[in-house]
């Protein structure tokens, strides 16, 4: 059985996928009863340390420097060469 991006099990066939969608769209009450459960994996150590490092970097930078970094990132993302 294939897995999703966070390790959740997914049905491999169309009918199984349609059944899961129908159960999920039936309402939150059925999910809270536990009819469909998807255990999620804990984030890896790399993910946790990356988030902590990003928060530490943001805490040490000035507002002007954070603005410059965000402006350059947006220019690279959207292809603006005038920045």
N, C-alpha and C positions, 0 to 999 in steps of 0.2 A: 504494500500500500504506500503511495507517495506521501511525502510530508511537505508541509507548508514552510514558509521562511523561518518560522520560530519553532519548528519541530512538530507542529500540529499534524495529525494524521488526516489525510484527504482521500476520498474515494477516487479510484482510477477510472471508473466508467461514468457515462453520462447519466444513467438512471440513478446511481448512487449519489452523484453530485446534486441532481435535482431533488432528491429526497432530503439531503442535508439543507439545501436552500429552503425548501418548504418547511422543514422543522424550525429553522432559525427565524423565518419570517412569520411564523405562527404567533409569536409574541414572547415577551420577556418572561411571562409567568411560567411558561414551560421550561425555559432555560434555568430559572431559579430552582425548579423542582429537581433538576439534575438529569433531565432526559438526554441532553447533549452536553457533554463536558469536554473541554480541550485543555489538558494540562500544558502550561507554558513553561519553557525552559528559563532558568535564571540567566541573566546576561553574563557573558564571559568576563574574565578578568581584564582583557583588553578593552572591552566596551566600558566597564566601570572606571578604569584608570583614564581612559580617554575623556570621559565626561568630567571627571574630577580635574584633570589637567586643563580642560577648556574653561571650567569655572574659575580655577586659580589664575589663569592667564587674564581672563576678563576682569577679575578683581584687582589685578596689578596694573592694568592699562588705564590711561586717562580717557576721558570721554572723547576728546579730539582724535586720539589714536584709534579708538574703536570705530569712530565714524569713518576715518580714512580707510581702515581695513574693510569695513562694510561696503564702502563706495567702490573700492577696487574689486571686491568679490562680485558685486552686482555688474560692474563693467565687464568682467571676464565671463560671467554667466550669460549676459545678454549681447555680448559682442560689441560693446561700445568702445571704440579705440581712441576717443577724444578725451578720456580721463587721465 
